[in-house]
């Protein structure tokens, strides 16, 4: 590991600037550019590859079940046609509590909520998952 690499063990999620409960996992910090090939007449050696539209993936947040139903309620509000978008940030901290990196997701709204899986012989933590669509990703 190089000196400029950070462990990814401490992060928080902010919704509209307010820190939410600690999350166990965040997925979807990704961006991908479409590539269009353009074949130039008379040039058979290669095709030009030109940048196209950038796509960002949905953000998935996972956390242990709490006594708050805020995420399910937000999802149900959207499902009933009341579209409430919120700004969401994933903030990474070092071991001393200093903010290292911040990813901002603009106008996010839930598109999927998943509750915990139960098993009579299980001893794992009950986890809920919230998948968010958004209008774009930026570094803060």
ChimeraX attribute file (.defattr): number of C-alpha atoms within 10 A of each C-alpha:
attribute: neighborCount
match mode: 1-to-1
recipient: residues
	/A:1	6
	/A:2	5
	/A:3	5
	/A:4	5
	/A:5	7
	/A:6	13
	/A:7	10
	/A:8	9
	/A:9	11
	/A:10	15
	/A:11	21
	/A:12	20
	/A:13	22
	/A:14	17
	/A:15	16
	/A:16	14
	/A:17	11
	/A:18	11
	/A:19	14
	/A:20	11
	/A:21	14
	/A:22	13
	/A:23	17
	/A:24	16
	/A:25	14
	/A:26	18
	/A:27	12
	/A:28	13
	/A:29	15
	/A:30	11
	/A:31	12
	/A:32	11
	/A:33	12
	/A:34	12
	/A:35	13
	/A:36	13
	/A:37	13
	/A:38	11
	/A:39	13
	/A:40	11
	/A:41	7
	/A:42	6
	/A:43	9
	/A:44	8
	/A:45	7
	/A:46	10
	/A:47	13
	/A:48	12
	/A:49	12
	/A:50	11
	/A:51	11
	/A:52	12
	/A:53	9
	/A:54	11
	/A:55	14
	/A:56	17
	/A:57	16
	/A:58	22
	/A:59	23
	/A:60	19
	/A:61	19
	/A:62	19
	/A:63	18
	/A:64	16
	/A:65	15
	/A:66	11
	/A:67	5
	/A:68	9
	/A:69	9
	/A:70	10
	/A:71	14
	/A:72	18
	/A:73	12
	/A:74	18
	/A:75	21
	/A:76	17
	/A:77	14
	/A:78	16
	/A:79	13
	/A:80	8
	/A:81	8
	/A:82	11
	/A:83	14
	/A:84	13
	/A:85	18
	/A:86	18
	/A:87	16
	/A:88	24
	/A:89	24
	/A:90	21
	/A:91	18
	/A:92	20
	/A:93	18
	/A:94	15
	/A:95	10
	/A:96	6
	/A:97	10
	/A:98	9
	/A:99	13
	/A:100	11
	/A:101	13
	/A:102	17
	/A:103	16
	/A:104	21
	/A:105	26
	/A:106	18
	/A:107	16
	/A:108	22
	/A:109	24
	/A:110	25
	/A:111	17
	/A:112	15
	/A:113	19
	/A:114	12
	/A:115	14
	/A:116	13
	/A:117	11
	/A:118	12
	/A:119	8
	/A:120	5
	/A:121	6
	/A:122	9
	/A:123	8
	/A:124	9
	/A:125	12
	/A:126	14
	/A:127	17
	/A:128	20
	/A:129	22
	/A:130	21
	/A:131	20
	/A:132	23
	/A:133	19
	/A:134	21
	/A:135	14
	/A:136	16
	/A:137	19
	/A:138	10
	/A:139	10
	/A:140	11
